[in-house]
Amino acid sequence: MSREDAPKPGFDRVRTPRPVLRKRVPSGRGATEQPNATGDDDAQLTPMTWLLTCVTGVVTGLLGIAMYEVLNLVEHVAFGYHHGTFAAGVAAAAGSRRVLALAVGGLVTGIGWYLLRRLMPSHSSDLDDALWAGQSQLSIRRSVASGVLSEIAVGAGASLGREAAPKLVGAASGSALATWAGLTHGQRRLLVACGGGAGMAAIYNVPLGGALLAAEVLYGSLSIAVVLPALACSVIATVTSWLVLPNRPTYPLIPVYHLDAALLVWTVPAGLVIGVLSVGHVRLIGWVSAHRPTGWRVAIGPLIAFTVVGLIGLHYPQLLGNGADLAEPAFLGVGSIGLLLALAALKPLVTAACLGSGATGGLFTPTLSIGAVLGGFLGLAWTHLWAGAPVGAYAVVGAAAMLGAGLQAPLAGLVLMLELTNTTNSLVVAMIVATVIATAIARYLDGYSIYSARLPAL
């Protein structure tokens, strides 16, 4: 090591591998003391790692398309509609059909998950546990099967996120490719995280948000050695998904809202409230995850829970599904103060019931939708004290704050909200303030996320 590349006293930010250009600039720092450019550990970005990152992106995009098609088919068959949105299809369906769709979905998926756990007990399909426990091994067969069952559950109306399936199959493809190529443990963990983030990117058309999810949430590092492959994998998966999926934001109708004093001041008390309530939401997720049924009860748990959700949906059909059609009306400012309060109280409960039944599904969109209706409720109440911004603007800020606090990943939460709407840049200051306060409060009070709270006990 040359004098320029030698670590300085008090510094451990030594860059590995060393730069190709050995001649350093006069500063003498040797490109070794930039915090995000330190060593790659055992996740060396070799040519093979880059090649498999690109292949993972393509495979994840294709699998994301397949999962979307399963979801789309089940939605249309379950509720008997051919055109329009899921919310419109549910609203048009008879009440008995809503309950029946959820009951059948619970029966099919409950039996499916029971068989998976009985026939493949040693095959892992838990992305968060695989990454955070350190072994990063996922079974591609069980992951694909579990992903299909998850999409069937969401398509039938279960209150779970549709992102779980593409995240899981993307991560499993990365695990399979890394194992095939004989990559190191660190390289495999990186590829699994990149595949998981790419799955989110593909299904929601959020390449930057997916990359940040991979780095900040799944891998746990924003170093340049992690961010670069995460970005590459997410953008490749997103572009691949455009073969079938639309190249547009998930919420394309949100108007351009403008920041005003009333909204900016509101972010402080709202951030405090959302931060506290997010802890309750995450704690509820953790409790039901720890008390999920085992053995033969897994086969009937979803049937019971989904049927109950269907009965509640007779009065509140907005609660059915992952929550995208719950959030969008809130973003548009639709809903009375009583309705928004009821939805904000009920959505966490029906989501916890579905998850606690033994079902597998995502929590991203349910958490976002809870923040949207909660923000809309708090904003509508605030307008009686200080008229200003439209109610939809409060819902957008509330969703960002709940995501940041729930994910315990404020950067990923903010970027995902910006990409999901593509019209909320003018609210970014309010979104940041509310997100910082909510995430800090949640971190101070508890610190769990919607992912870490679900991890099994060691």
HELIX and SHEET records of a PDB file:
HELIX    1   1 PRO A   35  ALA A   37  5                                   3    
HELIX    2   2 PRO A   47  PHE A   79  1                                  33    
HELIX    3   3 PHE A   86  ALA A   92  1                                   7    
HELIX    4   4 GLY A   95  LEU A  119  1                                  25    
HELIX    5   5 LEU A  127  TRP A  132  1                                   6    
HELIX    6   6 ILE A  140  GLY A  155  1                                  16    
HELIX    7   7 ALA A  164  ALA A  181  1                                  18    
HELIX    8   8 HIS A  185  TYR A  204  1                                  20    
HELIX    9   9 PRO A  207  LEU A  212  1                                   6    
HELIX   10  10 LEU A  213  TYR A  219  3                                   7    
HELIX   11  11 ILE A  224  SER A  241  1                                  18    
HELIX   12  12 ALA A  261  ALA A  290  1                                  30    
HELIX   13  13 ARG A  297  ILE A  312  1                                  16    
HELIX   14  14 PRO A  317  LEU A  319  5                                   3    
HELIX   15  15 ALA A  324  PHE A  331  1                                   8    
HELIX   16  16 ILE A  337  GLY A  356  1                                  20    
HELIX   17  17 PHE A  364  THR A  383  1                                  20    
HELIX   18  18 VAL A  391  LEU A  407  1                                  17    
HELIX   19  19 PRO A  410  THR A  421  1                                  12    
HELIX   20  20 ASN A  425  LEU A  427  5                                   3    
HELIX   21  21 VAL A  428  LEU A  445  1                                  18    
HELIX   22  22 SER A  452  ARG A  454  5                                   3    
END                                                                             
